[in-house]
Each structure stands twice: as structure tokens, then as C-alpha cells.
């Protein structure tokens, strides 16, 4: 949160000294927040009060719409200077936010053009698209003293060094040297003595979600990126993958409610019609599903005398069944996010969810039966409603897992299946089962 000071007094006063003093009072994230609070016409004075390092450091933190506003304010030469202060992964990320015309004009002027173009050449959401090419390299055969001197020279270009990779003359990855091991070693010792083999690495084509799962599974801070020949291309650090985790989680959460992943609070699109049209397909699906459910309900009128009593319990059955199906779908979707991909991994969970649904159905059915008998005095209605809850909740728990699995097998994001689709399917399922049970028990008894 930005420090609680009268912003209007500071910026309307127009005194650059006061603005500069206030900005010195803020950390980088609070400076970013400031852009979302003040009026647009104050942006130039804030930008002018930040030095190149400070401004370059916060550029990757802006949402797309705000970054576009800032690019329009900055001089093209200033933008080149700022991009040259960025690490290659951040520069590549920001270039993707620019228009093709702006990118074509800016990219040839950058010092690290070739490395950035390499990153941009990889598919979206791949390991190569989020890696940084700035890595500290040590040659095999060095002594610890030579390694320390090499790191000092590279530090001037890299900015920060947290680890060093040992490579051969062809830049093939051999291992990793921890800086604390290097500092504590005798300077005359060969570097090979403290070089550790790397058990985990990724290729540039690997999906970033799988990379995030590797980080989480093995509790890593960084992960080298190599090509098919073992040549070191770059590395992915934990702060980069943390952004991926947040992005994937947001995508799943928004897909769960049928909203595009491009929407967020901090990046508001002015085109309201575009936003509405983006959400409309799931609304149409829900309306269509409701029509089907309503059509099924019309069978009540012509098949039984006390249709009104039976129909009054339809919302109870639909809501209860829908909740069970959604819970199961959310569990399976979360499992996919944590790295479960093989169908064999879900056989036991499928049986478990079916059993849980059956137990909940028995409890809900028994409770509902007793309440109907108590308040309505009708054991027939209670039997039919209670039986429906047992069957529909068991089926919803099972299908709530099978639908996301089917989506995953088809190459579709399973999170999409966890919201409107499962809810609508469970509505139709529960009403169909309800009507079938009413008619079946009616014929039997």
C-alpha cells in the first residue's frame, strides 16, 4: 500500500522537490501502485523523477494497459536506454506487450538483440519464452582462483550472480558451482572438486506449467535450460516461475467461472462490448441447458396429479447435486495443476469420490425424507426425493471428475469444465433422474 499522505497536495502543488522526496519514501511496488492512484497527467512528472535503474526495475510490474500509456509518454531513445537495463527475459516479456510496429522499431536498437530474439522465437508459455540468457559461466579445468576472477569479471555485465554453471568448450552443461562452496574452498583446488552434477533441467520447448511443477516438486530456486545437445541456453529463476504459477492459477480460477484470462482488476479494457462478448458464450450455454432442464420438467404436468409438490423440490435437488459435481471437478482440476496427468492416477480418486458422493447422498436423502414426512406427512414424496438425492449425488461426484479428465484428454483446459459446464450437466442429470425415479417408483408402488 502507498504510504498515507495527501497525494493531491503533493502533485497539485507541482513542486518537483516534494514529488522527488515522496518517491524516495516509497519502495518499487509502492511506486507502481502510485500510477494506479494518481491522475494520468501526473505520469510524466513521476517518470521524470525516477532514474533509469529505478524505472527499468518497475516496468515489468505494470499491467498491459498502463505499460502502453507509459510507452506513449516516454521518448523512443529513453525507451531504448530502459530496455538495455533490463534482463533479457523481462525485455522479451515487455516487447510482447508492444504493437508489431513499436517492437520492430525498438528491437534492432537493443544491445542484447540476438538473445532477446531467441527468447521471442520460442512458443508462448514455453520454458524458452520465460528464460533469461544472462548466466554466469565457468570453464571446466579451472582452479577455484580462476573461477573467482571469472565471476568478478562477469558480475559487471550480469549485474547479479547467485550461481555459476560449469560448461565445456562447446558450452555443454557439466554441472553447477555454489558460490558459498567456492568461497570456502582453497583457491588452488580444481573447480571440478566442488562442481555438482545437475539432476534437473528443462528444454526450451517444455510447457511453462510443467516447469512450474518441477520447481514445486523438487523445491528448486533455479533451473537451467538446455537444447537437445545439452548446450546451456539460459536459466529460469524462482521469481520468473512464481509469475507463471500466479498466471496459471488466475487462468484456472477465471476459466472456472467462464471469464477470459485476459481480464483482471488492474488491467481494465475500455471496450465493454468486447468484455461482454467474451463472457457471453458460457451464458448462452447456461441458458440452453436451462431450457433443456425446463423441457424435462414439463413431463411433471402430464404424468402425475401432485406435480406441484414434486416440482417444489427440484431446486433442492439441482443445487445439492450441482454442488457435489462442482466440488469433484475442482478437486480433479487442482490435481492436474499439481502435476497429475496419467489416467491411472485417478482410478482410486474416482472410486473415492463416488463413495463420498454416495455417503453424502445417503445422509442428504435420509435427512430430506424425514423432513418431508415431518412437514408434509407424505412418505411417497419423501421416498422419491430421498432416492433421487442418493443416486444423483453419487453420479454427480463421478461425472464431476470424468468431465475434466475428458477435457484434459482432448487437449482442452480442464478448468473450463469445472464451472458452468459441470453445473449445467448436473442440473440436467439430477432432473432427469428425479423424473425417472418418480415414474419408476410410481409404477412399482
C-alpha positions as CSV (number, residue, x, y, z in Angstrom):
1,X,0.0,0.0,0.0
2,X,1.2,3.5,-0.8
3,X,2.0,5.5,2.3
4,X,-1.0,7.5,3.6
5,X,0.0,11.0,2.5
6,X,-2.2,13.7,0.9
7,X,-1.3,12.9,-2.8
8,X,-3.4,15.8,-4.1
9,X,-1.4,18.3,-2.1
10,X,1.9,16.8,-3.3
11,X,1.1,16.5,-7.0
12,X,-1.2,19.5,-7.5
13,X,1.5,21.7,-5.9
14,X,3.7,20.9,-8.8
15,X,7.0,21.2,-6.8
16,X,9.3,18.6,-8.2
17,X,11.4,18.6,-5.0
18,X,8.4,17.4,-3.0
19,X,7.5,14.8,-5.5
20,X,11.1,13.5,-5.6
21,X,11.2,13.4,-1.8
22,X,7.9,11.5,-1.8
23,X,9.1,8.9,-4.4
24,X,12.2,8.4,-2.3
25,X,9.9,7.5,0.5
26,X,8.4,4.6,-1.5
27,X,9.7,1.1,-2.4
28,X,9.3,0.0,-6.1
29,X,6.0,-1.8,-5.6
30,X,4.5,1.3,-4.0
31,X,5.7,3.4,-6.9
32,X,3.8,1.0,-9.2
33,X,0.7,1.4,-7.0
34,X,1.1,5.2,-7.3
35,X,0.4,5.1,-11.0
36,X,-2.9,3.4,-10.4
37,X,-3.9,6.1,-7.9
38,X,-2.9,9.5,-9.4
39,X,-4.4,11.1,-12.5
40,X,-2.8,10.3,-15.9
41,X,-1.5,13.8,-16.3
42,X,0.8,13.3,-13.3
43,X,2.6,10.3,-15.0
44,X,5.3,12.4,-16.8
45,X,6.5,14.1,-13.6
46,X,6.7,10.7,-11.8
47,X,8.6,9.2,-14.7
48,X,11.0,12.1,-14.9
49,X,11.7,11.8,-11.1
50,X,12.9,8.2,-11.4
51,X,16.4,7.3,-12.6
52,X,16.9,4.8,-15.3
53,X,17.6,1.8,-13.0
54,X,14.5,2.5,-10.9
55,X,12.2,3.0,-13.9
56,X,13.6,-0.1,-15.7
57,X,13.1,-2.1,-12.5
58,X,9.4,-1.3,-12.3
59,X,8.4,-1.6,-15.9
60,X,7.8,-5.3,-15.9
61,X,5.5,-4.9,-12.9
62,X,2.9,-2.8,-14.9
63,X,-0.3,-4.3,-16.3
64,X,-0.5,-4.1,-20.1
65,X,-2.8,-1.1,-20.4
66,X,-0.7,1.0,-18.0
67,X,2.5,0.0,-19.7
68,X,1.1,1.1,-23.0
69,X,0.2,4.5,-21.5
70,X,3.8,4.9,-20.2
71,X,5.3,3.9,-23.6
72,X,3.4,6.7,-25.2
73,X,4.8,9.2,-22.8
74,X,8.5,8.1,-22.9
75,X,10.8,9.3,-25.6
76,X,11.9,6.4,-28.0
77,X,15.6,6.9,-27.1
78,X,14.7,6.8,-23.4
79,X,12.8,3.5,-24.0
80,X,15.9,2.0,-25.6
81,X,18.0,3.0,-22.6
82,X,15.5,1.5,-20.2
83,X,15.2,-1.8,-22.2
84,X,19.0,-2.1,-22.1
85,X,18.9,-2.0,-18.3
86,X,16.5,-5.0,-18.3
87,X,17.4,-8.7,-18.1
88,X,16.6,-10.5,-21.4
89,X,13.5,-12.3,-20.1
90,X,12.0,-9.1,-18.8
91,X,12.8,-7.3,-22.1
92,X,11.3,-10.1,-24.1
93,X,8.1,-10.0,-22.0
94,X,7.7,-6.3,-22.4
95,X,8.3,-6.4,-26.1
96,X,5.4,-8.8,-26.4
97,X,3.1,-6.1,-24.9
98,X,4.1,-3.6,-27.7
99,X,2.5,-3.4,-31.1
100,X,4.4,-5.0,-34.0
101,X,5.3,-1.6,-35.3
102,X,6.7,-0.5,-31.9
103,X,8.6,-3.8,-31.5
104,X,10.1,-3.6,-34.9
105,X,11.3,-0.1,-34.3
106,X,12.8,-0.8,-30.8
107,X,14.3,-4.3,-31.1
108,X,17.1,-3.5,-33.6
109,X,18.4,-0.8,-31.2
110,X,18.8,-3.1,-28.2
111,X,22.3,-4.2,-27.0
112,X,21.0,-7.8,-26.4
113,X,19.0,-8.1,-29.6
114,X,20.1,-11.6,-30.5
115,X,19.4,-13.1,-27.1
116,X,16.0,-11.4,-27.0
117,X,15.1,-12.5,-30.5
118,X,16.0,-16.1,-29.5
119,X,13.6,-15.9,-26.5
120,X,10.9,-14.4,-28.7
121,X,11.3,-17.2,-31.2
122,X,10.1,-19.9,-28.7
123,X,6.3,-20.7,-28.4
124,X,4.2,-18.8,-26.0
125,X,4.0,-20.3,-22.5
126,X,7.2,-22.4,-23.1
127,X,10.3,-22.6,-20.9
128,X,12.3,-20.8,-23.6
129,X,9.9,-17.9,-23.6
130,X,10.4,-17.1,-19.9
131,X,14.1,-17.9,-19.5
132,X,16.9,-15.4,-19.1
133,X,20.1,-15.7,-21.1
134,X,22.3,-14.0,-18.5
135,X,24.1,-16.8,-16.8
136,X,27.5,-17.0,-15.1
137,X,29.7,-19.5,-17.0
138,X,32.8,-21.2,-15.8
139,X,35.0,-23.4,-18.0
140,X,35.9,-26.9,-16.9
141,X,39.5,-27.3,-15.9
142,X,39.7,-24.0,-14.0
143,X,41.0,-23.7,-10.5
144,X,38.9,-22.1,-7.8
145,X,41.0,-18.9,-8.0
146,X,40.5,-18.6,-11.8
147,X,36.7,-19.2,-11.2
148,X,36.5,-16.4,-8.7
149,X,38.3,-14.0,-11.0
150,X,36.0,-15.0,-13.9
151,X,32.9,-14.4,-11.8
152,X,34.2,-10.9,-10.8
153,X,34.6,-10.0,-14.5
154,X,31.1,-11.4,-15.4
155,X,29.5,-9.6,-12.5
156,X,30.0,-6.3,-14.2
157,X,27.8,-7.4,-17.2
158,X,25.4,-9.7,-15.4
159,X,24.5,-7.4,-12.5
160,X,23.9,-10.2,-10.1
161,X,25.3,-13.7,-9.7
162,X,23.7,-16.3,-7.5
163,X,25.2,-19.4,-9.1
164,X,27.6,-20.4,-11.8
165,X,27.3,-23.2,-14.4
166,X,30.3,-25.2,-15.5
167,X,30.5,-25.8,-19.2
168,X,32.9,-27.3,-21.7
169,X,34.4,-25.5,-24.7
170,X,31.1,-26.1,-26.7
171,X,29.0,-24.7,-23.8
172,X,27.6,-28.1,-23.0
173,X,26.4,-28.1,-19.4
174,X,28.6,-30.1,-17.0
175,X,27.4,-29.0,-13.5
176,X,26.8,-26.3,-11.0
177,X,29.0,-24.4,-8.6
178,X,27.5,-22.9,-5.5
179,X,29.2,-19.6,-4.6
180,X,29.4,-20.4,-0.9
181,X,31.3,-23.6,-1.8
182,X,33.6,-21.6,-4.0
183,X,34.4,-19.0,-1.4
184,X,35.1,-21.6,1.3
185,X,37.4,-23.7,-0.9
186,X,41.1,-23.4,-1.2
187,X,42.0,-21.2,-4.2
188,X,44.4,-23.8,-5.5
189,X,41.9,-26.6,-5.7
190,X,40.5,-27.6,-9.1
191,X,37.0,-26.4,-9.8
192,X,35.9,-30.0,-10.6
193,X,36.2,-30.8,-6.9
194,X,33.2,-28.6,-5.9
195,X,31.3,-29.0,-9.1
196,X,27.9,-30.6,-8.5
197,X,26.1,-32.6,-11.2
198,X,22.7,-31.2,-12.2
199,X,19.8,-33.6,-11.8
200,X,17.1,-31.3,-13.1
201,X,17.0,-29.2,-16.2
202,X,14.4,-28.4,-19.0
203,X,14.4,-27.9,-22.7
204,X,13.2,-24.6,-24.2
205,X,10.1,-26.3,-25.7
206,X,8.8,-27.6,-22.4
207,X,5.5,-26.1,-21.2
208,X,5.9,-23.5,-18.5
209,X,3.2,-25.2,-16.4
210,X,5.3,-28.4,-16.4
211,X,8.4,-26.3,-15.5
212,X,6.4,-24.8,-12.5
213,X,5.6,-28.3,-11.4
214,X,9.3,-29.3,-11.5
215,X,10.2,-26.3,-9.3
216,X,7.5,-27.2,-6.8
217,X,8.2,-30.9,-6.8
218,X,11.9,-30.6,-6.1
219,X,11.9,-27.2,-4.2
220,X,14.2,-25.5,-6.7
221,X,15.4,-21.9,-6.8
222,X,16.6,-22.0,-10.4
223,X,16.6,-24.4,-13.4
224,X,18.9,-24.4,-16.4
225,X,17.5,-24.5,-19.9
226,X,19.4,-26.7,-22.4
227,X,18.8,-27.7,-26.0
228,X,18.7,-31.3,-27.3
229,X,22.5,-31.4,-27.5
230,X,22.9,-30.3,-23.8
231,X,24.1,-26.8,-24.8
232,X,23.2,-24.3,-22.0
233,X,20.8,-21.6,-23.3
234,X,19.9,-19.9,-20.1
235,X,18.1,-20.4,-16.8
236,X,14.7,-19.9,-15.2
237,X,14.7,-18.4,-11.7
238,X,12.1,-18.8,-9.0
239,X,10.8,-15.3,-9.3
240,X,10.1,-15.9,-13.0
241,X,8.2,-19.2,-12.3
242,X,6.3,-17.6,-9.4
243,X,4.7,-15.2,-12.0
244,X,3.8,-18.3,-14.1
245,X,2.2,-20.0,-11.1
246,X,0.1,-16.9,-10.4
247,X,-0.8,-16.6,-14.0
248,X,-1.8,-20.3,-14.3
249,X,-3.8,-20.1,-11.1
250,X,-5.6,-17.0,-12.3
251,X,-6.4,-18.6,-15.6
252,X,-7.9,-21.7,-13.9
253,X,-9.9,-19.6,-11.5
254,X,-11.3,-17.3,-14.2
255,X,-12.0,-20.3,-16.5
256,X,-13.9,-21.9,-13.6
257,X,-16.4,-19.0,-13.7
258,X,-16.4,-18.7,-17.5
259,X,-14.3,-15.5,-17.7
260,X,-11.4,-14.8,-20.1
261,X,-7.9,-15.0,-18.6
262,X,-7.2,-11.6,-20.2
263,X,-9.4,-9.8,-17.7
264,X,-8.1,-8.5,-14.4
265,X,-8.8,-5.7,-11.9
266,X,-5.6,-3.9,-12.6
267,X,-5.8,-4.1,-16.4
268,X,-9.3,-2.9,-17.3
269,X,-10.2,-3.0,-21.0
270,X,-12.2,0.1,-22.1
271,X,-14.1,-2.0,-24.6
272,X,-17.1,-3.1,-22.5
273,X,-18.7,-4.8,-25.5
274,X,-15.6,-6.9,-26.0
275,X,-15.6,-8.0,-22.4
276,X,-19.3,-8.8,-22.5
277,X,-18.9,-10.9,-25.7
278,X,-16.0,-12.7,-24.1
279,X,-18.3,-13.9,-21.3
280,X,-21.4,-14.4,-23.4
281,X,-20.7,-18.0,-24.8
282,X,-21.0,-19.6,-21.4
283,X,-24.1,-17.6,-20.7
284,X,-25.7,-18.9,-23.8
285,X,-24.6,-22.4,-22.8
286,X,-26.2,-22.0,-19.4
287,X,-29.4,-20.6,-20.9
288,X,-29.6,-23.5,-23.4
289,X,-29.0,-26.0,-20.6
290,X,-31.8,-24.4,-18.5
291,X,-34.2,-24.7,-21.5
292,X,-33.4,-28.4,-21.7
293,X,-33.9,-28.8,-17.9
294,X,-37.2,-26.8,-18.2
295,X,-38.3,-29.1,-21.0
296,X,-37.7,-32.1,-18.9
297,X,-39.7,-30.6,-16.1
298,X,-42.7,-30.2,-18.4
299,X,-43.2,-34.0,-18.1
300,X,-44.4,-33.5,-14.5
301,X,-47.6,-31.8,-15.6
302,X,-48.9,-34.7,-17.7
303,X,-47.8,-37.6,-15.7
304,X,-48.8,-37.0,-12.1
305,X,-51.6,-35.3,-10.2
306,X,-49.4,-33.8,-7.4
307,X,-46.9,-32.3,-9.8
308,X,-46.6,-29.0,-7.9
309,X,-45.4,-30.8,-4.7
310,X,-42.8,-32.8,-6.7
311,X,-41.7,-29.7,-8.6
312,X,-41.2,-27.7,-5.4
313,X,-38.2,-30.0,-4.6
314,X,-36.5,-29.5,-8.0
315,X,-34.3,-26.5,-6.8
316,X,-33.2,-28.5,-3.7
317,X,-32.1,-31.5,-5.9
318,X,-30.4,-29.3,-8.6
319,X,-28.5,-27.2,-6.1
320,X,-27.3,-30.2,-4.0
321,X,-26.3,-32.2,-7.0
322,X,-24.6,-29.3,-8.6
323,X,-22.5,-28.5,-5.5
324,X,-21.3,-32.1,-5.3
325,X,-20.3,-32.2,-9.0
326,X,-18.5,-28.9,-8.8
327,X,-16.5,-30.0,-5.8
328,X,-15.4,-33.1,-7.5
329,X,-14.5,-31.2,-10.7
330,X,-12.5,-28.7,-8.6
331,X,-10.5,-31.5,-6.9
332,X,-9.6,-33.1,-10.2
333,X,-8.7,-29.7,-11.8
334,X,-6.4,-28.9,-8.9
335,X,-4.8,-32.3,-9.2
336,X,-4.0,-31.5,-12.9
337,X,-2.4,-28.2,-11.8
338,X,-0.2,-30.1,-9.3
339,X,1.1,-32.4,-12.0
340,X,-1.2,-35.4,-12.1
341,X,-1.6,-36.4,-15.8
342,X,-1.9,-40.2,-16.1
343,X,-5.4,-41.7,-16.0
344,X,-4.1,-44.4,-13.7
345,X,-3.5,-41.8,-11.1
346,X,-7.2,-41.1,-10.9
347,X,-8.7,-44.6,-10.6
348,X,-8.6,-44.6,-6.8
349,X,-9.7,-41.0,-6.5
350,X,-12.6,-41.8,-8.9
351,X,-13.8,-44.6,-6.6
352,X,-13.2,-42.4,-3.5
353,X,-15.3,-39.5,-4.9
354,X,-18.1,-41.9,-5.9
355,X,-18.1,-43.3,-2.4
356,X,-18.0,-39.9,-0.8
357,X,-20.9,-38.8,-3.1
358,X,-22.8,-42.0,-2.2
359,X,-22.3,-41.4,1.6
360,X,-23.4,-37.7,1.3
361,X,-26.4,-38.8,-0.8
362,X,-27.5,-41.3,1.8
363,X,-27.2,-38.6,4.5
364,X,-28.9,-35.9,2.5
365,X,-31.6,-38.4,1.3
366,X,-32.3,-39.6,4.8
367,X,-32.5,-36.1,6.2
368,X,-34.7,-34.8,3.4
369,X,-37.0,-37.9,3.7
370,X,-37.5,-37.2,7.4
371,X,-38.2,-33.5,6.9
372,X,-40.7,-34.2,4.1
373,X,-42.5,-36.8,6.3
374,X,-42.4,-34.4,9.2
375,X,-43.7,-31.3,7.4
376,X,-45.8,-32.8,4.6
377,X,-46.7,-36.2,6.0
378,X,-46.1,-37.8,2.6
379,X,-43.9,-40.8,2.7
380,X,-44.2,-41.3,-1.1
381,X,-42.8,-37.9,-1.9
382,X,-40.1,-38.3,0.7
383,X,-39.1,-41.7,-0.7
384,X,-38.8,-40.3,-4.3
385,X,-36.9,-37.2,-3.3
386,X,-34.6,-39.0,-0.9
387,X,-33.8,-41.7,-3.5
388,X,-33.1,-39.1,-6.2
389,X,-30.6,-37.4,-3.9
390,X,-28.7,-40.7,-3.3
391,X,-28.5,-41.5,-7.0
392,X,-27.9,-38.0,-8.3
393,X,-25.2,-37.0,-5.8
394,X,-23.3,-40.3,-6.4
395,X,-23.5,-39.8,-10.2
396,X,-22.5,-36.1,-9.9
397,X,-19.4,-36.9,-7.9
398,X,-18.4,-39.4,-10.5
399,X,-19.2,-37.2,-13.6
400,X,-17.7,-34.2,-11.9
401,X,-14.3,-36.0,-12.2
402,X,-14.8,-37.6,-15.6
403,X,-15.7,-34.4,-17.4
404,X,-12.4,-32.6,-16.6
405,X,-10.5,-35.8,-17.3
406,X,-12.2,-36.0,-20.7
407,X,-11.3,-32.3,-21.4
408,X,-7.7,-33.0,-20.5
409,X,-7.5,-36.0,-22.8
410,X,-9.0,-33.8,-25.6
411,X,-6.3,-31.2,-25.0
412,X,-8.7,-28.6,-23.6
413,X,-8.1,-26.8,-20.3
414,X,-9.9,-28.9,-17.7
415,X,-10.6,-25.7,-15.6
416,X,-13.3,-24.8,-18.2
417,X,-15.2,-27.9,-17.2
418,X,-15.2,-27.1,-13.5
419,X,-17.7,-24.3,-13.6
420,X,-20.7,-23.7,-15.9
421,X,-20.4,-27.0,-17.8
422,X,-20.4,-29.3,-14.7
423,X,-23.2,-27.2,-13.1
424,X,-25.4,-27.3,-16.2
425,X,-24.7,-31.0,-16.7
426,X,-25.6,-31.8,-13.1
427,X,-28.8,-29.8,-13.4
428,X,-30.0,-31.9,-16.4
429,X,-28.8,-35.1,-14.8
430,X,-30.5,-34.5,-11.5
431,X,-33.8,-33.5,-13.0
432,X,-33.8,-36.5,-15.4
433,X,-33.0,-38.9,-12.6
434,X,-35.7,-37.3,-10.4
435,X,-38.4,-37.6,-13.1
436,X,-37.3,-41.2,-13.9
437,X,-37.4,-42.2,-10.2
438,X,-40.8,-40.7,-9.7
439,X,-42.2,-42.5,-12.7
440,X,-40.4,-45.8,-11.9
441,X,-41.5,-45.9,-8.2
442,X,-45.0,-44.8,-9.3
443,X,-45.3,-47.9,-11.5
444,X,-43.8,-50.2,-8.9
445,X,-46.0,-49.0,-6.0
